[in-house]
């Protein structure tokens, strides 16, 4: 009987291990590509994910790329945009998920940023290393930006760099950014959240 129980336990272990996804994993904090190596995901993972993050702050462009296992389907196939200033203060996160072994090995290219103005606007503010900034008026929203996001938090990236940013009435955001909330960036942890909310953007009346 003991031998039988041990055999069943061993078989169960094999079956459990066999049900886990195998995804490529890597992180590049300075560019939009890394190859990575296959890893066996935790049992909680439901998909493989790859993510491109691009931030344009003035003349500086910050890029990162990651592949890995994903246990939050709310992040899947989202194009998150937070626009806080005339195209030169834009944070964008493009997440793509798939549900088969080794499926996240291909290259990801973010679609072009839609700069066409729509008929909406939001109050705007942006400041590094602070949770406070004064609103500097309004910004016209673009493309699919239909929400005004208000956020103040600390981002901790996987390369252990940390910076504080405040976006009071941040400017314009896509619905994807609002629905993902603090988990909008798979390669970063959004912690110490003191403000994070969305409201519909205001219609331009003149």
Buried (B, 14 or more C-beta within 10 A) or exposed (E): EEEEEEEEEEEEEEEEEEEBBBBBBBBBBEEBEBEBEBBBBEEEBBBBBBBBBBBBBEEEEEBBBBBBBBEBEEBBEBBBBBBBBEEEBBBBBBBBBBEEBEBBBEEBEBEEBEEEEBEBBBBBBBBEEEBEBEEBEBBBBBBBBBBBBBBBBBBBBBEEEEEBBBBBBBBBBBBBBBBBBEEBBBBBBBEEEEBBEBEEBBEEEE
